Amino acid sequence: MVKSLPAFALTILLPLSTYAKNDWSIPCFDGTCSYDSPAGLGSVTIWGTPSAIADITKTAGWTILNCDENALVQDIRLVCTGTAEECNNLYANTGATGKLVRLPENCGGNAFARISRTWVHEDQSLPVELARALRKRDGPTPSVQGLALDTDFGAIDPAQNGNVSLAIEGATVPGAAGDFNVTATNFDKRGLFDFVKNAFEKFDSFDKNLIKELPPIDVDKSFNLLNEQLPCPANGASPAFEASIKADTITKAHAVVTVGMAASGTIVPPKFSEFGVFAGLNADLQGTLSLEGSASVSRSIARNFELHSRFKLFYNAQGTVDSGRIPLFEVGIPGLDFPGILTLGPSFQIQAQAKATLDIDAKIDVTLAYHVEDAKLFFPPLDGNSGGQFQPADSPLKLSVSPSLASKAIVEGHLIPTLQLGITALGGTAKANVFLDLDANAAATLSLDAVAAASTDGTQSTSVNGCIDVASGFDVNAGADASFFDLFDSNTKVNLFTKKFQLFKKCLPGSETKASLTRRVQRRMSRRSAFLAKLDKRASLTCPGVSFENIVSVVDEALPATQIEAL
């Protein structure tokens, strides 16, 4: 009935506890019916008056003659091969139209459908063996019937046969929902709220070892975030220059994700009274942001020349360039699916963002690294169960700047792994996306004054004065992008973790030597100074500064996690 998951999805979910609620040997004649998803991922139970729910499985006396096993909307042919009493159940009281019906495994992509129309089908042909068997019975051969099926549950009038309730629970963790047992009687006693609360308590007690044995998501890739070439126009006889800013990231992630959900309410009319989604995460996250920037033209030049739009962007907001959130990686992961009723489709994404205000030639490498242990999200929030362990790991830092240039630079980087949970309920009546963002960020603030001078032996001595301050943070937040049956909306937020860390803070003593800078570098810098002196004084052109091959390292050290100070 429900389309099977891909083989790789089933692999990570087995072995699971099996359910015994959906018994295909018992027809749904008493107003209660259940369905269990493939591989025991979860179960849905509906209940109402006996005339509100019908059954067209073999057990209920029907044989399906043609049916698309994947379609949610279709017309089918079927014939009564059971007793008249069994088959009459489909039409009891108010007729078949407007009822919910349980479908057999090989008919439709959904477990339950609405009957929107019934008729005696114009195609009365039967398979040879079936026709022979029916002719042997007493009485006339039954007519082939037609049923129009869909999942437009909102089109069912509750006044016809009364409301139909439902309860759903499932998870992608082995054995997570093995004791799910709902009937109309015991559910009414427990109440709606307790159903989701109890599911959350069960999710909270998952076997950690079983979770960690699930196949992980692994990422190890390099990405470009920014690569801006900023033209600096010619001035008189002087050639044009070009400033540039470039940001790259090397992203590594190892993550194991689990999800679960529980819901209760009515399918007729379509309305969830309670809903909850669970997400679990164990992960090691690491991203290295590498940013290179050249010196640039002063803002007075920007006002006096017609420059490229990206050049103007460079000077916007005090010279800040912002890449915005850039998607780096996305992969779908196995979820939970009761087509037409409730679908939870998870995906794991990684985004990155770079911001910079650079006024010098510089190279900055900042590594963001964190370990996430037993992170749990319960959404919408309930009793404060969400949380986990979030710890920084070793964070190497490298910073180099051009000699002879002062700097008031700021660099900020973000690495944002995100778990997205797409939710579609009750034939599309409600849709929302619940997200869990893990925003690892770092910001470097530079107040430097580097001055180069030649020594008597021809090497280059560089004095660097000023301060460097690098701080990082880790913010873990969850939310939604839309309203969902008034149970939550885009204003519903959950914070799992927020903390700032001091990675590095140092004021340089004012004397560092770079012996490797040769006379060739000295001559190049002298020629550059002479060239700049010839330019119109209004230009204040420092574009581009000294080439990157001559920049001076002022920081190059690993910052062990044990020494990272929380702010």
Secondary structure, DSSP 8 states (H G I E B T S, - for coil): ------HHHHHHH-S-----S--TTS-S-SSEEEEE-GGG-EEEEEE--TTTEEE-SGGGTEEEEE--SS-SSEEEEEEE-S-HHHHHGGGTTT-STT-EEE--TTS-SSSEEEEEEEEE-S-----HHHHHHHHTSSS-----EEEEEE--GGGS-HHHH--EEEEEEEESSTTTTTT----HHHHHHH-HHHHHHHHHHHHHT--HHHHHTS--EEEEEEEEEEEEEEEE--BTTB--EEEEEEEEEEEEEEEEEEEEEEEEEEEETTEEEEEEEEEEEEEEEEEEEEEEE-----HHHHHHS---HHHHHHHHHHHEEE---EEEEEEE---EEETTTEEEEEEEEEEEEEEEE--S-EEEEEEEEEEEEEEEEEES--TT--EEEEEE----EEEEE-TT-EE--EEEEEEEEEEEEEEEETTTTEEEEEEEEEEEEEEEEEEEEEEEEE-TTS-EEEEEEEEEEEEEEEEEEEEESS-BTTTB-TT-EEEEEEEEEEEEEEEEES-EE-TT--HHHHHHHHHHHHHHHHS-TTT----S-S-GGG-EEEEEE---GGG-EE-
